[in-house]
């Protein structure tokens, strides 16, 4: 995966179409152009590039509706790029592991408005961090061979059984365990931890788990786009069919090409290679109608068995912050099943277990580049339900939750609420991938396998879901785009040297 490989031979006559203009598609295009492929075209269905990277500039500051952090330090190619272009704030604190230690400065409140002592928060979460490492590692380094939900439950029961806690402390620790499970659901982008396979094979790069980027994550994307000529990019161009028939398409105008792309506008684009970088959620919904000939049954099954969930980010903005510089956030710890909001609309959305949708909020924390805005995450079933609600109802609900959990802070009503809705977007359909318990041993190989073969890679796939150890991340998507581009370059070199 060497980005600076020398261009070999005359590749100018070869053409590549990249379906999808997220970071995987952009990194693939950039790598191909840098290595001599001149006819590269990115076809993006939406009216902007970036996919699940979206930075918005508001009156109160910048917010990232999608990717927000670089995970890992010097080994991470996006971290290296960000450092080179002075996009990393070296004064920001660093967090290891899964990143929950970054919440230790937050105030953890019970639903009755009482604060939980920080030593209890730290004790429970440090133990659960060790469970996270067990259940989110690789096969040879863990004894967990079950769903991540079962792994966490089993180990937490062992933890409680090894201590002589009071009944009150046990209730608090169970509430903190519930908070941690909500956080893990957000981190994995799943509906339930019982859907996530363990071991999950994800590997962290060394360094901080949460590294923020100056001016929002869009600034990283802007660096990559500098190397791609504008004529190589087309937005608002949905692809409706990919004909990857390897026998070749030939006429007097185009010569011999292996692939034909049909767009929603009725255009036909011919090329030698196609790299598909669309989100897994869109691929799962459109596999049957997008490809001609149809994908092999094993590849289709692998796509459908893969995990792809949803995470909603909710931003609350105040005209004047109610907090001081020492404030880091408020986290919600439920120690009973009793509902905390008395006034609810008659049409309140409930989960399958009867809990209200907002039960899946973990809390709200400060943003470095937006001093009057707090960010909350809501995942799982509640996050999916929330995308159906009006913004006013979500704002009111969040306000009532904050008042109920932290009455001593006299929190005023926010003046504005914004939220992400990735699941509702036609060309995305969710947040990011995870390793599903329904996946089979060879599914990842099937997902990433070029067609018709690695020796003749006409149709290739890239994106965060196509990264074995770095799925769900921007650097995983970036690396997978370069991997796909390198397969094209290797094949092109062989073809031109024949």
N, C-alpha and C positions, 0 to 999 in steps of 0.2 A: 504494500500500500504506500508506495513512494510517490509523493506528489511532484517531485521535480524530475521525473524520468525524461530522457532525451526523446525528442520526436524522431521517428525512424521512417524513412521512405516518404513518398508523396501521398499523404492521407487526405489532401484537399478535396478529392472527388467523392469521398465517402460521406454519408449523411447519417445523422442520428437525431431521432425525435425523442424528447423526454416529456413524458406525460406527468404533469404535476410540478408546480413551482415552489415547493417548500425547500427546506435547507438541503434535503437529499438530492433533489433535482438540480438545485443551483450548484451544489458541490460537484455533481457529475458533469454538468455543462462546463463549469470552470476548468475542471481537470482535463476534459477532452480538448478544449480550446487551447489550453497551455501546452498540450502535447500534439498539436498539429492537425486536429480534426476541425476544419473550418465551417462545415455545414452542420451546425448544431441548432436545434430549435426547441425551446421550452414552450409547451402548450399548457397554460394554466386556466382552469375553469372559472375561477373567481376574478374579481376586478382588481386584485392586488397579488403580489408575490408574498411568500413567507409561510403560507399554510398555517400551522399552529403557532407561528411567531407573529404577534401583533402588539405593537406598542402604540398607545394612543396618548397624544399630548392634550391635557386638559388645563383648565384655569388653575387647578390646585397642584399640578405637576404631571409627571409621566406615570402611566400604569401599563403593565404588561398583562394582557388578557390571556396569553398563552405562556410560552417558555419565559422564565424569569431568571433562572439561576444557571450558572455553569457548575457542574458537579465534578469535583476533582481539580487538581492543580497541574503541575508541570507536564505530566504525561498526556494531559488532555489537549488535543490540537486546537480546540476553540479557546481554551485558556491561554495557550501560547500566543494565538493570534490577538486575543484581547490585551494581553500584556504588551505585545509589540506595538499596539496602537493606543496605548495608554487608556484602556477602557476599564481597568480594574482599580477599585478604591482599596489601596493597601491598608487603610485604617479600619476597614470593616472587620468585625470579629469573624473568626473561622470556627467551623464545626466539623467534627469528624463523624464517622459512622453514618447513620441514616439521617442525622441532623436534628433529632429531637432535643439534644442538649441546647440548641439555640432558643428553646422555649423556657429554659430554667429561669430566665429573668422575668417571664410573664407571671401574672397573678392567676393562680388556679382557684376558682370559686365553685362551691357547691350551689345547688339550685335554691337553697334556703338563704343564700347571700353571705355565707361564712367563707372565709379564706382558708385554704389548706396549707399547713406548714410546708415550707420549701424543702425541708429535709425529707419529708415523706414523699413529696413529688420526685425528688432526686433518687431516693432509694428504689422506688418502684420502677422508674423509667430506666435507671442504669441496669437493673436486672432484665427488663424487657428489651433493652438494647442488645444484651447478649443473646437473647432468644432471636431477635431480628437477624443477628449475624449467623446464627445456626441455620435458620430457616430461609435465608435469602442468599446462601452461599452456593458453592458448587458441590457436586456429589461426594467427592473424596474427602471433604472437610466437614461433613455434618452427619449426624445420626438421624436427622429428620427425613422420613420418607412418607409423607402424608400431605394433606392440604395445609397451607400456612395457618388457617384458622384453628385446625385441630392441634397443630404444633404449639401455637400460643396458648390455647386453653390448657393443654396437658402440662406445659411447663409452669404456667401460673398457678395451677392447683398444687404442684410440687412446692412452689415458692411459699404459698400460704401455709401449707402443711409443715414447713420447716421452721415456722415462727410462732411465738406465743403472744399473738396480738390480742388486744381488747376487741370486743364486738364492734365498737365504733371505728377503730382503726381498720378492721377488716372491711367494713362498708366503704370507707374512704379509698382503700386500696383497690377494691372492686370497681369503684367509680373511676379511678385513675387507669385501671386496666381497660375499661370501656373507652376512655378517652384515647388511649394508645391504639386500640383497635380501630377507632375512627381515623386516627392519623395514618395508620398503616393502609387502610382502605384508600385514603386520598393519595398516599405515596405510590400505591400500586395501580391506581386508576381502575379499580374493580368495583363490582356491586357488593361482593362479600369476600372475606379472606378464605372462606371455604371453597371459593372458585379458583384460588391461586395455588399452583403446585409448589411443593417444597421438597427438595431444594429448587430454588428458582433460577439458579445459574447467573444471576446478576453479579457483576464485579465492579466495585468502586475503583476509580483512579485514586491514588494517594492525594491528600490535600483536603481542602474544605468541601463539604457537601453542598453548602449554600454560598456561592460566590456571586455577588450581584454585579451587574454590568452598568457602567455609567451611561446615562441617556437611554436606558432601556435596551432590551435584547435586540431590537431592530438595528442597533448600531453594529452588531456583529454581522448581520445579514448584509448591511450596506457595504462592508469591507469586501465580502465575497462578490457582490454584484459589480464592483469596479472593474473586474476582469472579464465581464461578459458584455459584448456589444448589444445595444438596445435592439438591433434588428434580429437578434437571436431569441427575443422574448415576445410572446403573445399572451396577453391576459384575455379574460372573457371569451375563452375558446374551449368549451367543454368537448371532450372526446367521447364519441358514442360507439365507435367500433375500432378495434385493432386487429387487422388481418396480418397475421405473422406467418403465413404460409411460406415455408422455406424453399419451395420450388422456384420462386422468383416471379415477379410481375414485370412484364416487358412491353413497351411500346416505343414508337419513334421519338416521342418527346422526352421521356424520362430515362430511356435506356433500360437496363435490367436492375430492378430493386427487389428486395426480399419482402418488404412490408408496405402496407397501405393503412393510413390513418384516416378515419372519417370523423368530421367534427359536427357539432350540432347545427352549424351554419350551412351544412351540405357540401363542404369542401372535402377534397381528397388530397392527402399529402403522402408522398412516396418516400421511402428511406431504406437504408441498409440495416439499421438497428433501431430498436425501441427499448427505452428504459422506463419502466412504470414505477413511479414514486408516490402514488396516491396513498392516503392513509388506509390502514388495514380495515377500518370500519366501512369506508366507501367500497373497498375491494370486496368485502364480504357481502355487501348489498348488491353489487353489480357484476360479479364474476360471470354469471350465466350469460348475460347479454353483451358484455364488453368485448369478448375475445372470439375471433374466428380464425381457424377452427377452435372449438372449445378447449379449455385447459384440460390436461390429463386428470382423470378422476382423483388420483392420489394427491395432486396439487390442490384441487378444489377442496377436498376433504381437509387437508392441512390448514388451508385458509379459514375454513368455517370453524374448525376446532380451536383456533388460536384465540387468546383472550384480548378483548378490546373494550375498555370501559369509559367512564366519564367522570370528570372533575369540574365542578363549577366554582369559579372565583367570584366573590362578592366584595365590592369596594364601597365602603361607607365614607362619605366626606362631610366634614363639619366646616362651617364658616370660620369658626375659631376652635382650635383643638381644646378639648376638655382636659387633656393630660399634660404633664410636664416632661422635661427631658429624660427623667429617670424611668418613665413609663415605657414598657415594652409590649404589653398586650394583656388580654383577658382570655382565659381558657375555661370552657364549660365542662364541669365534672358532675355527671348525673349519678346520684346515689339512691334514687328510687324511681319507680315507674310513673309516679304522679306527674301530671302535666303542670307546667309552671306558668302557662299563659292562660289567664282566665277568659279574656275576651278574644274569641276566635270567630272568623266567618263561618257560616253554616256549611260552606262548601270546602272546609279544610281538607287538604289532600293527606291521606294516610298511607303508610307503607303496608305491606302484606301482613305484618305482625300487629297492626293496629296503631303503631306509634305515628305521631304527626311527622310530616316531611322534615321539619326543622330540627328534629332530634339528631340528625346527622351532621350538624354544624360542630366544628371542634372549638371555635372561638374566633377572636380577632386580634391581629397584631399590627405593629407599626410598619410603615414603609420608609425606606431610607430616602428616596427621592421625591416623596410626596408627604410633606410634614403635617397635613391636615386630613389624611385619609388612613383608614384601617382596612386591612385585608382579612377576609374570612374564607375558609374553604368548606365546601359541602360536597361530599361524595356519596358513593353508594346509591341506594334506591332513592333516598331523599334528594340527592343532587339531581337525579334524572327527573323527579317530579317537579323540582323547582323551576325547571326550564319552561314549564307550562304556565307559570304564575306571572301576574302583572308585576312590574317593578315596584309599584306603590305598596302592594301587599308584602313583598319581600322586605322593603325598607321598614315598614311598620313592625313586622315580626322580629327583625333584627334589633330594633330599638327596644321592644318589650323584653327580649331575651337579655340584652345588656343591662337593663334596669333591674330585672329580676335577679340575675346572678351577682351583680355588683352594685347594690343599692347605695353603698357608702360613697360611691364616686359621683353621685348626682349627675348622671350622664344626660345631656340634652339630646333632643332629636336630631339626627343627621339631616343635612339639607339636600343630600344627593346620594343616590345609589346607582352603581353600575355593576353588571355581571357578565360573565362569559356564558355562551350558549353553544358550545362546540357540538353537542349531540344533535342539535336542531339544524345545523348547517348541512345542506344537501351533499356537499362535496367533501365533508370531513367525517361526520357521524360519531364523534366522541373525542376523547382526550389523548390517550396513548395505550400501548399494548402491555400485556403481562403474560406470564407463562401459565396457561390454563391447566387445570387438573384433567381436562378432557383431551389434551394434546397427547400424541403418541410419540415414541422414541425418535422416529425418523422425520417428524413433521417439519422441524426447522430446515433440514436439508431439502425437503420438498418445497418449502416456501421460497428459498433463495435460489433454487436450481434454475439456470437459464434454459430456455427452450429454443430449438429442440434438444440441445445438449450443451455441455460446457465447451466442447470442441467446436461447436457451431452456434454461438450465443446470439440468436436473432432477437429474442424477447428476453429482457432482463428485468429484475426487480430490485428495488432499493427503498429505504425508509427506515425509521426507527425500529419497526417490527422485524426488519431483516437483519438486525444486529444481534449476534448470539449473546454477548456479555453486556452490551450497553443499550439494550432495548429501552424504550420509553424516554430516551434522552436526545437532545439536539446533537451531541457529539456522536452518538450512535448512528443517527440519520446521516450526518455529515460523512462519517467513515464509510457507511454502506454505499453512499453515492460514488465515492472514490473507488471502492472495490468494483462496483459495476462498470465504471468507466475504464478501469484497468483491464477488465475482461474484454471489452470492446477493443481497446488498444492492442492487446495481445493478439486477438483474432485478426485485426486489421493488418498488423505487421506480418503475420503469417500469410495472409491473403495477398498482400502486395509483393511479398518476396517469392511467390510461386512463379 
